[in-house]
């Protein structure tokens, strides 16, 4: 055997083997042309050793074979980290098979983990387990259709170029172990000392995520609506009727933080005064032709939000469906991405991808035929592409009849978003008129479509959103910003037919759904007022990663810390009790954002793995020495 490829999973191994050329399939590997063999893992074949492995022999062993949890053993800091074979029989057998293949390999090994941190570590830890000393290359493909596989096979890179990714993944794993194992034991033992036998499980991402939901529940349940007043003027000018909304001055009192007039007494008196006015003067009138660029491609968080909103899918279900479209059907690119942009080099693939969409979706030939591959939208931007580009269809057509109904739904979303890049930008005429009525400023806005562009693909969705917006506008007394305004200029007079005040009430925030919680985890910086914290959280891209957020929510549900009510997510009583027990630092997203920031430095080679671990250990020590009971809302 000349070369051994080790893939993260069987589906990727099959795709690689087919790209090389299959000669014979065996139970645990595939023999290919040119003395190449392809084998696979089943995800992680090795796991972190349990804390018992690091406790001194003097700690007694219980009847169940485990060592007891004791305060005097904390903190548990491994001097030399141990990885153990997973107990699952299939995983153990596959690991043993990989060991034999590595021994028989003569020239080189290729790490074919998924194109992310975890995929890098997953194969590297197998190579380390068997003390592999042979040269190692890295296979990197963002999609596993035949063309993408062929490109990746021809562009192997030295595996040493990805050491930073491996160390970042290892750092995340060790940080989670150090925090979870030590602090979960500490909080549980502390409660036990008070006579309560409750398992208190904490995690650097799980706990802040649970806090987000608990805070939202509190905000909704304790929300008190505040009445406010919108003041509208119905006018006639230039031969057209239109509406204008009162615009408060810079020093106007009685406004809330969103600029709504909550001083109702003042507002009613102002309406009464203005009702006697019959004429207004145009202070300024401006019309501009504006463009709205095509929507960006889906990141995983984006499509999880879209799947939740459109179809009620859980975040985990959306990820599972996307994985099937990627691995089984090979018709979309790698889904575990935080990026919405595409590399410029892939623009040339557009005709092939558009043709694949036309062959996949029944009845799509017509709209695909109208797409112009020459159009290059802003989504094609090398400077904004991260490790993985946005989720797009591949050039491989899928058999529509072999896709499940749910797979068809998500493929349709991805395909439509990609097709939108090859339609012109949406263009509209935006007019803004400022009036003076009775000494008060009023503003009228109007947007008139001029070129439908990419929105032709979203007519039904846009119409549904327009109806919902119109319903809300009528309820709250807002001005219509889709109205067609007359051609006016400064100094023109308009007839004021009516001035009225429409009272409305502020609305509570919405309960989280899985889709909106994913979005909140990604943009958690918005939940903090301190500009330094906001900047740090934004730089860290929130809490969790695209690959882990759905699993975190599922784990919180499995442990019954989160409960569902239709699409809504709520923090359970069990979850609220847990939050009462842990420190503010563990409830805060700041910690995990700081770690994500540090892990990026590890990945870039600017911070050593050991230095990162030392920071985590220092935090654990400070928690064990300073934690006191806290009160949560």
Wavefront OBJ file of the C-alpha trace (Angstrom):
o trace
v 0.000 0.000 0.000
v 1.423 3.339 -1.087
v -1.022 5.889 0.361
v -3.700 5.717 3.056
v -6.585 8.207 3.219
v -8.402 8.427 6.569
v -11.805 10.068 6.174
v -13.992 11.404 8.971
v -16.936 9.224 8.006
v -17.848 6.443 5.540
v -19.777 8.739 3.145
v -16.718 10.947 2.602
v -14.503 7.880 2.251
v -16.752 6.510 -0.502
v -16.686 9.836 -2.356
v -12.881 9.994 -2.180
v -12.511 6.362 -3.277
v -14.801 6.946 -6.257
v -12.738 9.989 -7.192
v -9.532 7.922 -7.138
v -11.030 4.808 -8.718
v -12.377 1.822 -6.767
v -10.849 -1.623 -7.280
v -12.286 -3.557 -4.328
v -14.376 -2.839 -1.245
v -13.585 -4.447 2.096
v -15.423 -4.249 5.420
v -13.330 -1.444 6.894
v -11.556 0.065 3.885
v -11.661 0.478 0.094
v -8.791 -0.501 -2.190
v -8.298 1.995 -5.011
v -6.091 2.438 -8.050
v -2.405 3.292 -7.729
v -1.797 1.477 -4.464
v -4.144 3.762 -2.540
v -6.458 2.661 0.268
v -9.264 4.716 1.765
v -10.561 4.039 5.259
v -12.741 5.980 7.655
v -13.624 6.917 11.197
v -17.114 7.061 12.704
v -16.652 10.554 14.056
v -14.340 10.585 17.077
v -12.952 7.098 17.747
v -11.160 8.326 20.871
v -12.513 10.215 23.859
v -11.127 12.200 26.770
v -10.424 10.015 29.795
v -12.744 10.513 32.777
v -11.499 12.357 35.892
v -10.986 9.031 37.692
v -7.958 8.435 35.427
v -6.203 11.427 36.978
v -7.029 10.850 40.644
v -4.360 9.314 42.909
v -4.537 5.623 43.718
v -5.172 6.521 47.354
v -8.716 7.634 46.434
v -10.951 4.608 47.186
v -12.989 2.939 44.480
v -16.721 2.397 45.031
v -18.648 -0.798 44.321
v -19.729 0.551 40.934
v -16.069 0.821 39.911
v -16.076 4.630 40.095
v -14.212 6.872 42.478
v -16.297 9.172 44.710
v -16.705 12.904 44.132
v -14.808 14.751 46.868
v -14.093 18.423 47.443
v -10.526 17.660 48.487
v -9.738 16.265 45.016
v -10.628 19.525 43.256
v -9.373 20.939 41.012
v -8.528 17.988 38.785
v -5.846 19.125 36.312
v -4.349 16.352 34.129
v -0.573 16.536 33.930
v -0.609 14.421 30.792
v -3.917 14.234 28.935
v -5.141 10.711 28.197
v -7.289 9.628 25.264
v -9.146 6.315 25.494
v -10.745 4.125 22.869
v -14.496 4.547 22.657
v -16.331 1.591 24.142
v -18.651 1.135 21.160
v -17.741 -2.157 19.467
v -17.895 -0.779 15.932
v -15.651 2.148 16.820
v -13.131 -0.119 18.563
v -12.982 -2.477 15.579
v -12.560 0.377 13.100
v -9.789 1.946 15.159
v -7.946 -1.372 15.233
v -8.372 -1.700 11.455
v -6.925 1.795 10.922
v -3.948 0.845 13.099
v -3.162 -2.151 10.866
v -3.521 -0.068 7.715
v -1.189 2.610 9.068
v 1.422 -0.027 9.797
v 1.161 -1.368 6.235
v 1.318 2.055 4.561
v 4.664 2.646 2.848
v 4.749 6.264 1.677
v 2.224 8.706 3.114
v -1.033 9.213 4.976
v -3.751 11.737 4.093
v -5.937 13.355 6.750
v -9.390 13.547 5.163
v -11.322 14.914 8.102
v -14.146 17.356 7.485
v -12.919 20.841 6.574
v -13.024 22.337 10.067
v -11.210 22.329 13.404
v -12.954 19.228 14.704
v -12.339 17.301 11.481
v -8.659 18.146 11.716
v -8.355 16.934 15.296
v -10.470 13.835 14.766
v -7.990 12.258 12.344
v -4.858 13.769 13.890
v -5.631 12.208 17.269
v -5.895 8.794 15.582
v -2.477 9.342 13.986
v -1.073 10.368 17.378
v -2.676 7.355 19.067
v -0.753 5.035 16.729
v 2.402 7.211 16.855
v 2.362 7.636 13.086
v 5.708 8.959 11.811
v 4.960 8.830 8.089
v 4.509 12.041 6.043
v 0.923 13.328 6.300
v -0.988 15.452 3.772
v -4.360 17.142 4.158
v -7.386 16.624 1.888
v -9.702 19.665 2.013
v -13.024 19.810 0.163
v -16.002 22.043 0.884
v -18.327 19.787 -1.122
v -18.216 16.109 -2.046
v -19.675 16.074 -5.535
v -17.278 14.410 -8.042
v -15.818 17.659 -9.375
v -15.060 19.034 -5.900
v -13.474 15.714 -4.918
v -11.268 15.717 -8.034
v -10.111 19.271 -7.327
v -9.289 18.452 -3.715
v -7.387 15.285 -4.682
v -5.202 17.344 -6.990
v -4.540 20.026 -4.359
v -3.358 18.145 -1.268
v -1.499 20.291 1.259
v 0.986 19.377 4.021
v -0.922 18.436 7.168
v 1.501 20.515 9.240
v -0.126 23.631 7.771
v -3.196 22.832 9.893
v -1.533 22.395 13.294
v -3.244 25.554 14.547
v -6.683 24.168 13.689
v -5.868 20.935 15.508
v -4.665 22.760 18.598
v -7.701 25.070 18.612
v -10.043 22.053 18.527
v -8.025 20.358 21.253
v -8.056 23.548 23.314
v -11.838 23.788 23.085
v -12.194 20.139 24.138
v -9.832 20.519 27.093
v -11.394 23.799 28.224
v -14.824 22.178 28.231
v -13.439 19.234 30.213
v -11.663 21.437 32.770
v -14.691 23.638 33.336
v -17.379 20.986 33.136
v -15.715 18.261 35.177
v -14.436 20.524 37.946
v -17.282 23.000 38.323
v -20.099 20.480 37.889
v -18.549 18.438 40.726
v -18.005 21.542 42.833
v -21.564 22.866 42.508
v -23.072 19.413 43.009
v -20.976 18.737 46.132
v -21.795 22.179 47.516
v -25.515 21.437 47.183
v -25.031 17.993 48.677
v -23.456 19.618 51.744
v -26.729 21.519 52.183
v -28.709 18.272 52.064
v -29.808 18.506 48.407
v -28.957 15.685 46.023
v -29.098 17.482 42.681
v -26.673 17.051 39.815
v -25.598 20.591 38.798
v -24.232 20.390 35.259
v -22.515 23.497 33.920
v -20.764 24.296 30.664
v -19.126 27.351 29.166
v -21.661 27.500 26.296
v -24.654 25.594 27.679
v -25.042 27.754 30.777
v -24.958 31.153 28.995
v -27.359 29.773 26.373
v -29.781 28.697 29.090
v -29.383 32.145 30.646
v -30.418 33.796 27.374
v -33.697 31.866 27.365
v -34.348 32.475 31.067
v -33.798 36.211 30.627
v -36.142 36.340 27.638
v -38.815 34.402 29.543
v -38.492 36.875 32.393
v -38.694 39.866 30.035
v -41.848 38.579 28.345
v -43.647 37.442 31.504
v -42.917 40.668 33.362
v -43.485 42.978 30.417
v -45.720 45.959 31.056
v -47.034 47.568 27.858
v -46.507 51.299 27.569
v -48.982 53.359 25.522
v -47.615 55.729 22.906
v -49.054 58.011 20.243
v -48.416 58.239 16.516
v -49.486 61.522 14.911
v -50.407 61.360 11.223
v -51.341 64.043 8.723
v -53.348 63.231 5.593
v -52.287 65.624 2.837
v -53.013 66.486 -0.782
v -50.353 67.942 -3.038
v -49.245 67.653 -6.647
v -52.561 65.991 -7.424
v -51.956 63.049 -5.043
v -53.048 62.144 -1.538
v -50.393 60.939 0.881
v -49.648 60.501 4.576
v -46.939 62.118 6.668
v -45.877 61.243 10.218
v -44.968 63.725 12.932
v -41.225 63.976 13.431
v -40.096 65.044 16.930
v -37.368 67.643 17.256
v -33.885 66.944 18.575
v -34.742 68.185 22.084
v -38.268 66.802 22.258
v -39.152 65.415 25.686
v -41.628 62.622 26.421
v -40.016 60.052 24.087
v -38.868 56.513 24.836
v -35.509 55.135 23.712
v -36.953 54.212 20.314
v -38.272 57.721 19.707
v -41.939 56.928 20.388
v -44.086 59.610 22.016
v -45.136 58.220 25.409
v -46.248 61.573 26.857
v -49.881 61.077 25.820
v -51.138 64.277 27.385
v -48.669 66.347 25.383
v -49.484 64.337 22.265
v -53.245 64.827 22.539
v -52.829 68.564 23.022
v -50.522 68.705 20.006
v -53.061 66.827 17.851
v -55.809 69.185 19.002
v -53.663 72.176 18.038
v -52.706 70.753 14.636
v -56.254 69.808 13.713
v -56.892 73.475 13.030
v -54.168 73.604 10.366
v -55.266 73.400 6.736
v -52.005 74.047 4.955
v -48.458 72.769 5.096
v -45.239 73.840 3.430
v -42.644 71.573 1.849
v -39.270 72.104 3.535
v -37.408 69.578 1.403
v -38.196 66.877 -1.141
v -35.662 64.373 -2.399
v -35.971 61.388 -4.718
v -33.169 58.854 -5.170
v -32.855 55.675 -7.205
v -31.658 53.008 -4.782
v -30.458 49.429 -5.217
v -30.857 46.461 -2.899
v -28.195 43.849 -3.501
v -28.917 40.162 -3.762
v -29.283 38.302 -0.429
v -26.119 36.650 0.822
v -25.760 32.873 0.745
v -26.826 30.851 3.755
v -24.528 30.217 6.692
v -25.611 27.350 8.940
v -27.161 29.781 11.433
v -29.067 31.482 8.611
v -30.556 28.289 7.223
v -31.422 27.065 10.732
v -33.365 30.292 11.254
v -35.020 29.946 7.856
v -35.902 26.292 8.509
v -37.427 27.186 11.868
v -39.433 30.122 10.507
v -40.677 28.501 7.305
v -41.142 24.875 8.350
v -40.906 24.716 12.147
v -37.712 22.619 11.991
v -35.522 22.366 15.079
v -31.947 23.550 14.642
v -30.720 19.969 14.940
v -33.187 18.745 12.314
v -32.113 21.424 9.850
v -28.462 20.502 10.378
v -29.253 16.794 9.955
v -31.110 17.443 6.692
v -28.292 19.629 5.399
v -25.761 16.923 6.300
v -27.809 14.406 4.309
v -27.949 16.730 1.291
v -24.178 17.175 1.598
v -23.084 13.615 2.369
v -25.722 11.332 0.886
v -26.969 13.279 -2.112
v -23.844 15.427 -2.641
v -26.024 18.259 -3.921
v -25.039 21.053 -1.498
v -21.708 22.219 -0.123
v -20.389 21.726 3.414
v -23.108 23.044 5.743
v -21.264 23.691 9.021
v -20.142 27.161 8.020
v -20.372 30.618 9.563
v -19.751 32.341 6.210
v -22.243 33.909 3.780
v -19.797 34.680 0.978
v -18.257 32.785 -1.950
v -14.741 32.719 -3.444
v -14.432 34.553 -6.750
v -12.854 31.470 -8.321
v -16.168 29.617 -8.054
v -18.054 32.183 -10.138
v -17.008 30.324 -13.279
v -18.898 27.250 -12.005
v -22.229 29.103 -12.147
v -23.529 27.680 -15.480
v -22.930 24.123 -14.265
v -24.555 24.749 -10.857
v -27.574 26.523 -12.382
v -27.999 23.616 -14.817
v -27.863 21.158 -11.884
v -30.623 23.105 -10.098
v -32.737 23.009 -13.264
v -32.299 19.245 -13.521
v -32.996 18.694 -9.822
v -36.125 20.761 -9.076
v -39.141 19.881 -11.248
v -40.388 22.939 -13.123
v -37.291 25.021 -12.360
v -36.038 25.109 -15.961
v -37.907 28.328 -16.738
v -36.580 30.438 -13.876
v -33.100 28.915 -14.217
v -33.143 29.902 -17.877
v -33.639 33.528 -16.854
v -30.597 33.527 -14.556
v -27.597 35.365 -16.013
v -24.281 33.684 -15.051
v -22.438 36.829 -16.103
v -23.837 38.758 -13.117
v -21.384 38.918 -10.222
v -23.196 39.922 -7.014
v -21.374 41.205 -3.877
v -21.496 37.687 -2.430
v -18.405 36.837 -4.514
v -15.770 38.243 -2.171
v -12.504 36.486 -1.347
v -11.825 38.917 1.476
v -14.886 37.752 3.415
v -14.607 33.999 2.851
v -13.584 32.144 6.018
v -12.518 28.491 6.277
v -15.739 27.490 4.509
v -17.784 29.469 2.034
v -21.561 29.899 2.188
v -23.907 26.952 1.608
v -24.683 26.541 -2.106
v -25.847 23.799 -4.478
v -23.140 21.740 -6.149
v -22.850 21.012 -9.843
v -24.271 17.540 -9.212
v -27.980 17.170 -9.899
v -29.976 15.145 -7.374
v -32.857 12.783 -8.090
v -35.814 14.799 -6.738
v -37.847 11.644 -6.164
v -35.117 10.299 -3.862
v -35.063 13.394 -1.669
v -37.410 13.361 1.302
v -40.040 16.095 1.524
v -37.928 17.903 4.127
v -34.766 17.561 2.022
v -36.652 19.043 -0.924
v -37.689 22.033 1.207
v -34.166 22.894 2.326
v -32.593 22.216 -1.064
v -35.167 24.612 -2.497
v -34.125 27.329 -0.034
v -30.423 26.885 -0.844
v -31.027 26.761 -4.596
v -33.216 29.885 -4.595
v -30.648 31.855 -2.595
v -27.926 30.820 -5.063
v -30.042 31.643 -8.121
v -30.727 35.098 -6.690
v -27.045 35.943 -7.271
v -27.648 35.791 -11.031
v -30.559 38.188 -11.202
v -30.086 41.981 -11.170
v -30.188 43.992 -7.969
v -33.642 45.191 -6.917
v -34.069 48.858 -7.795
v -36.581 51.282 -6.365
v -37.273 54.982 -6.272
v -37.087 56.340 -2.731
v -38.728 59.685 -2.003
v -38.607 61.613 1.262
v -40.621 64.803 1.847
v -40.277 66.988 4.957
v -43.256 69.246 5.682
v -43.878 72.005 8.159
v -47.425 71.953 9.573
v -48.335 74.346 12.358
v -44.676 74.780 13.259
v -44.130 70.997 13.562
v -42.098 68.783 11.229
v -43.755 65.867 9.411
v -42.062 63.294 7.199
v -43.498 61.319 4.294
v -41.617 58.406 2.749
v -42.408 56.366 -0.314
v -40.645 53.546 -2.136
v -41.714 52.684 -5.683
v -40.274 49.543 -7.337
v -38.503 50.186 -10.635
v -36.761 46.874 -11.315
v -37.869 43.660 -9.662
v -34.506 41.962 -10.117
v -33.795 39.062 -7.772
v -37.060 39.603 -5.894
v -38.863 37.806 -8.722
v -37.773 34.618 -6.923
v -39.444 35.660 -3.671
v -42.791 37.089 -4.786
v -44.952 34.934 -2.498
v -42.746 35.555 0.523
v -42.564 39.304 -0.138
v -46.332 39.557 -0.547
v -46.914 37.680 2.733
v -44.488 40.004 4.512
v -46.173 43.039 2.952
v -49.586 41.932 4.236
v -48.178 41.382 7.734
v -46.468 44.763 7.665
v -49.676 46.474 6.518
v -51.626 44.813 9.319
v -49.102 46.047 11.903
v -49.080 49.542 10.378
v -52.842 49.855 10.694
v -52.786 48.596 14.283
v -50.072 51.025 15.331
v -50.997 53.995 13.184
v -47.725 54.143 11.280
v -47.274 55.878 7.935
v -47.224 53.859 4.711
v -43.666 53.860 3.355
v -44.770 52.088 0.172
v -47.030 54.953 -0.925
v -46.492 56.784 -4.190
v -45.609 60.386 -3.381
v -46.195 63.419 -5.577
v -43.432 65.371 -7.265
v -42.906 68.337 -4.940
v -40.155 70.820 -4.214
v -39.148 73.066 -1.340
v -41.594 75.943 -0.913
v -44.609 74.104 -2.377
v -47.846 74.233 -0.389
v -49.955 71.163 0.384
v -53.507 70.882 1.664
v -53.811 69.314 5.119
v -57.049 67.354 5.158
v -56.750 65.708 8.566
v -54.410 65.367 11.537
v -55.060 62.510 13.920
v -53.418 60.691 16.772
v -53.411 56.892 16.860
v -52.705 55.289 20.205
v -50.821 51.988 20.348
v -48.955 50.002 22.990
v -45.413 48.706 23.076
v -45.149 44.959 22.532
v -43.093 42.450 24.512
v -40.131 40.727 22.907
v -40.919 37.378 21.314
v -40.140 34.102 23.055
v -37.172 32.309 21.543
v -37.588 29.611 18.941
v -34.682 27.345 18.070
v -34.031 29.460 15.003
v -33.982 32.763 16.858
v -31.944 31.268 19.714
v -29.295 30.158 17.210
v -29.269 33.745 15.910
v -28.999 35.098 19.465
v -26.052 32.800 20.231
v -24.317 34.072 17.108
v -25.061 37.757 17.796
v -24.990 37.671 21.595
v -23.018 40.922 21.671
v -26.344 42.734 21.243
v -27.415 41.593 24.710
v -24.687 43.663 26.405
v -24.504 47.432 26.910
v -20.788 47.716 27.736
v -19.101 48.676 24.414
v -15.919 46.770 25.289
v -17.842 43.583 26.020
v -19.964 44.053 22.886
v -16.835 44.437 20.769
v -15.219 41.343 22.252
v -18.329 39.201 21.827
v -18.774 40.408 18.258
v -15.152 39.645 17.435
v -15.583 36.130 18.856
v -18.634 35.498 16.605
v -20.850 34.808 19.598
v -20.942 31.642 21.679
v -20.607 28.120 20.368
v -19.756 27.378 16.746
v -21.933 26.674 13.697
v -21.210 22.983 14.184
v -22.111 22.853 17.903
v -25.009 25.269 18.517
v -27.783 22.870 17.510
v -26.268 20.112 19.669
v -26.063 22.481 22.646
v -29.768 23.304 22.384
v -30.604 19.607 22.020
v -28.538 18.755 25.094
v -30.308 21.436 27.152
v -33.641 19.966 26.033
v -32.465 16.417 26.769
v -31.516 17.413 30.313
v -34.916 19.153 30.614
v -33.388 22.554 31.276
v -35.192 23.793 28.162
v -38.779 22.870 27.314
v -40.798 23.554 24.184
v -44.255 24.999 23.647
v -44.975 24.639 19.949
v -42.085 26.495 18.309
v -41.336 28.433 21.501
v -38.480 27.593 23.870
v -38.688 28.181 27.621
v -36.317 27.729 30.538
v -37.817 25.066 32.799
v -38.086 25.293 36.578
v -35.191 22.827 36.696
v -33.184 25.168 34.483
v -33.973 28.205 36.614
v -32.879 26.351 39.753
v -29.582 25.490 38.072
v -28.984 29.139 37.171
v -29.589 30.101 40.809
v -26.714 27.835 41.842
v -23.962 28.918 39.462
v -21.823 32.043 39.549
v -22.514 35.107 37.383
v -19.304 34.433 35.465
v -20.554 31.007 34.386
v -23.924 32.446 33.387
v -22.293 35.140 31.296
v -21.397 34.756 27.637
v -18.279 36.841 28.176
v -16.234 33.847 29.329
v -16.916 31.664 26.318
v -16.453 34.628 23.975
v -13.053 35.272 25.547
v -12.150 31.637 24.997
v -13.315 31.666 21.375
v -11.167 34.749 20.870
v -8.190 32.929 22.406
v -8.835 29.814 20.335
v -8.631 31.925 17.191
v -5.191 33.026 18.385
v -4.243 29.385 18.946
v -5.441 28.517 15.452
v -3.414 31.379 13.977
v -0.309 30.288 15.903
v -0.194 33.450 18.035
v -0.921 31.646 21.323
v 0.279 28.224 22.442
v -2.148 25.511 23.480
v -0.368 25.287 26.837
v -0.799 29.020 27.499
v -4.502 28.754 26.704
v -4.902 25.788 29.068
v -3.143 27.731 31.822
v -5.704 30.543 31.462
v -8.564 28.054 31.780
v -6.991 26.449 34.850
v -6.552 29.858 36.463
v -10.245 30.572 35.917
v -11.262 27.218 37.436
v -9.107 27.921 40.514
v -10.650 31.353 40.963
v -14.170 29.907 40.688
v -13.461 27.222 43.282
v -12.105 29.793 45.705
v -14.556 32.639 45.180
v -17.956 31.209 44.291
v -20.705 32.092 46.725
v -24.454 31.505 46.496
v -26.144 33.982 44.146
v -29.669 35.110 43.526
v -31.034 35.044 39.981
v -34.207 36.572 38.744
l 1 2 3 4 5 6 7 8 9 10 11 12 13 14 15 16 17 18 19 20 21 22 23 24 25 26 27 28 29 30 31 32 33 34 35 36 37 38 39 40 41 42 43 44 45 46 47 48 49 50 51 52 53 54 55 56 57 58 59 60 61 62 63 64 65 66 67 68 69 70 71 72 73 74 75 76 77 78 79 80 81 82 83 84 85 86 87 88 89 90 91 92 93 94 95 96 97 98 99 100 101 102 103 104 105 106 107 108 109 110 111 112 113 114 115 116 117 118 119 120 121 122 123 124 125 126 127 128 129 130 131 132 133 134 135 136 137 138 139 140 141 142 143 144 145 146 147 148 149 150 151 152 153 154 155 156 157 158 159 160 161 162 163 164 165 166 167 168 169 170 171 172 173 174 175 176 177 178 179 180 181 182 183 184 185 186 187 188 189 190 191 192 193 194 195 196 197 198 199 200 201 202 203 204 205 206 207 208 209 210 211 212 213 214 215 216 217 218 219 220 221 222 223 224 225 226 227 228 229 230 231 232 233 234 235 236 237 238 239 240 241 242 243 244 245 246 247 248 249 250 251 252 253 254 255 256 257 258 259 260 261 262 263 264 265 266 267 268 269 270 271 272 273 274 275 276 277 278 279 280 281 282 283 284 285 286 287 288 289 290 291 292 293 294 295 296 297 298 299 300 301 302 303 304 305 306 307 308 309 310 311 312 313 314 315 316 317 318 319 320 321 322 323 324 325 326 327 328 329 330 331 332 333 334 335 336 337 338 339 340 341 342 343 344 345 346 347 348 349 350 351 352 353 354 355 356 357 358 359 360 361 362 363 364 365 366 367 368 369 370 371 372 373 374 375 376 377 378 379 380 381 382 383 384 385 386 387 388 389 390 391 392 393 394 395 396 397 398 399 400 401 402 403 404 405 406 407 408 409 410 411 412 413 414 415 416 417 418 419 420 421 422 423 424 425 426 427 428 429 430 431 432 433 434 435 436 437 438 439 440 441 442 443 444 445 446 447 448 449 450 451 452 453 454 455 456 457 458 459 460 461 462 463 464 465 466 467 468 469 470 471 472 473 474 475 476 477 478 479 480 481 482 483 484 485 486 487 488 489 490 491 492 493 494 495 496 497 498 499 500 501 502 503 504 505 506 507 508 509 510 511 512 513 514 515 516 517 518 519 520 521 522 523 524 525 526 527 528 529 530 531 532 533 534 535 536 537 538 539 540 541 542 543 544 545 546 547 548 549 550 551 552 553 554 555 556 557 558 559 560 561 562 563 564 565 566 567 568 569 570 571 572 573 574 575 576 577 578 579 580 581 582 583 584 585 586 587 588 589 590 591 592 593 594 595 596 597 598 599 600 601 602 603 604 605 606 607 608 609 610 611 612 613 614 615 616 617 618 619 620 621 622 623 624 625 626 627 628 629 630 631 632 633
